[in-house]
Amino acid sequence: MSNGVNGFLGDTPLRVFIKLLILSVAVGFLMSVFGLYPDDILFAARDFVVDLWNTGFKALGRIGDYLLLGAVIVVPVFILIRMLSYRR
């Protein structure tokens, strides 16, 4: 069982704990220096997803506008061509 845990963690549990502890303190210090906080990162990720969502639907709305604008010309021309070719 011990070899399985060591293989999964890559080292003994105590050494992995100490490495993670040191790395967490270093990353926490750097984040504090740069003024980054976990809630800011989460809010930025959420805002990114919301902006992407809204932009995507705006693009779909523009495609719908283009569709209607083109259909105003294409559909009557199609009907006119069909009517003219039907007489022959």
N, C-alpha and C positions, 0 to 999 in steps of 0.2 A: 504493500500500500504506500509506503514511504517513497519508493522509487517512482510510482505513478504521480504523486503530488509534486515531487521534485522535477520530474519530466515536464509536467504541465506548467509549473511556475518558472522553470529554467534554472532554479537554484533552490537552496533550502528556504523554507518559509520565513525564518528569522532574517536571513540576508535579504530576501526580496522585500520584506517589510521595512527594513532599514533603508534600502535603496529608494523605495517609494516615498518614505518619509523625507529623505534628503531632497529628492527631486520635487516633492510637493512644496517644501519650504522655498526652494530656489525659484520655482515657477510662480508661487504666490508673491515673492518679493519683486520679481520682474513685472508681474501684472500690476502690483501696487505702484511701482515706479512709473509705469506708463499710464496709470489711471484707468485700467481695465478692471471691471468687476463682473462676476458671473451673470448677474441680472442684466447688465448692459449687453453682454454677448447674446443672451437669450432673447432680449427685446429686439436686437438688431437682426437676428435670424428670423424672428416672427415678422418684423416689418418687411424684410426681404421677401418672404413668402407672400404676404398680403399685397405688396406692390406688384409682384410677379403675377398674382391672381388677377388683380384689377387691370393690369396692362394687357393680359391675355384676353380678357373679355372686351376691352376697348378695341383690340385688334379684330375680334370676331364681329363687333358692332360695325366697324369700318367695312369689313367684307360684306356684311349684310347691306350696307348702304350702296356699295359698288354693285352688288347683285341687283338691287331694285333699280338703280340708275341705268344699268345696262339693259334690264328687262323692259324698261319703258320704250326702248328703241327696238330691241331684238324681237320681242314677241309680236308687235304689230307688223314688222317687216316679214317675219315668218308667216304670219296669217295671210298677208297680202300675196306673198309668193305662192303659197299653197292654193289660194283662191284663183290666181292667174293660171297656174298649171292644171287646175281641176277642169277648167273650161275646154282644154284641148282634148 
